[in-house]
Amino acid sequence: MLTMNAESFRQHAHQFVDWMADYLEQVENYPVKSQVRPKDIYHQIPEKAPMEGESMDQLFQDFQQIILPGITHWQSPNFFAYFPANNSYPSLLAEMLTATLGAQCMIWETSPAAAELEERMMNWLGQLIGIPDNWEGVIQATASEATLSAILSARERLSDFEVNRSGLMNQDRMRVYGSSQTHSSIEKAVKIAGLGKENFLGVAVNEDFSMSPSALREAIQSDLQAGIQPLCVVATLGTTSTTAIDPLQKIADICSEFGIWLHVDAAYAGSALALPEYRWMIEGLEQADSFVFNPHKWMLTHFDCSAYFVKDPDQLVRTFEILPEYLKTRADRVVNNYRDWGIPLGRRFRALKLWFVLRSYGVEGIQAFLREQIQITRNIKQQILDERSFEILAPVNLNLICFRYCPEGVEDLDELNARLLHRLNDSGAMYLTHTKLNGKYVLRLVFGAARLSRSHAQQAWNTIRETVYEMGIEF
């Protein structure tokens, strides 16, 4: 039986840290999207666990030879897909400390520093992005979890906590509204909350893909006439397909008029609120009930770290609290026990990495990072507009460009752009994804990687143009 003592741990830890530093310095040299085929990794792993322990040297060798080829390199500056899952050196160092401490931070008593640092970090974040001073926040794992928390809280407020007591059997139908462009996690949350996916309504959008307030009002009035209770509206700041910005003030006015819970999903775009010039996105937020954004997307903090803010924390706690005898402590009345602020009991010490990031970069450093990426996006946008055989199909609000190649004389532009996408991704030089807008197949180019430079962005656009040429299609 092989065991690891403190000395061998120290030796391998130094080895791993050296590899980690090398990896992050050289990550752009890897094929961005993994080049393996389905089951390639699976079939290299034995069917059963070993009877005897194996050496860490062998484990690390297999990590590099088996696992690494099956990794898509999200930290590559050539990663332009989805939205980023950024990290940074300060965040990584904090994660190492968090893993070493191994604290389970479910209540204040199980690690007071974790609870109190989280409380202070949510204060810092709220000030950074313009959350109303009287709101309070908690770190969740994901925006999906936060949105589910919002819908559950709305359900309990509407039913006066009767659903928590006796279930949904005696309740009228409850409706949740979001734009037709909103994230799929909204529909998923509606299902998990026991409302049924038929009670999620995708509201029509304007030409810029933002929710139409007039369509929302019509939907609410129609439901009221049909005896359906409007439960929650989810306004999105930065939709996944296009980063469309829903008109929050107008939506908030409607929700206030009808007494409907308003949840604001700014999972990606919320980081941009650190820039004063983007605060217009949250005009009307004081009328909302809850808000979420993910520092683990565009604020240089490792996944998972989702910042969820609420106007009424008592409503949140009443929705989730449960107090078995074995969790009672003397401090319960005077501290935040965050196990009651969300779905899971167990909680990681997520606030530490946020503390390291905010202190290491400072507000000015984070603002400089965001502004540089927005400027990079504007530069590439202009180059795309200058090409007559390309078109942009959605407003460029932040650092996402939705475009397609549209040469004259080609009938099936969807098939052409799908081939272009796959050729780019299969090359290993870059990775981007697609969406569909008004029935058209569209390529999404996101300039959000932590290690992105202007030269990486320019090379990406050059590669797209060169690939079109290589496909034998004239400009």
PyMOL commands that set and color helices and strands:
alter all, ss='L'
color gray80, all
select helices_A, chain A and resi 6-29+42-44+56-70+89-101+108-110+112-129+143-159+162-166+184-192+197-199+213-225+248-258+269-274+276-282+285-287+295-298+313-320+325-327+338-340+351-385+413-427+454-470
alter helices_A, ss='H'
color red, helices_A
select strands_A, chain A and resi 136-140+174-179+200-203+229-236+261-265+290-293+306-310+390-392+400-405+433-437+440-446
alter strands_A, ss='S'
color yellow, strands_A
deselect
rebuild
show_as cartoon
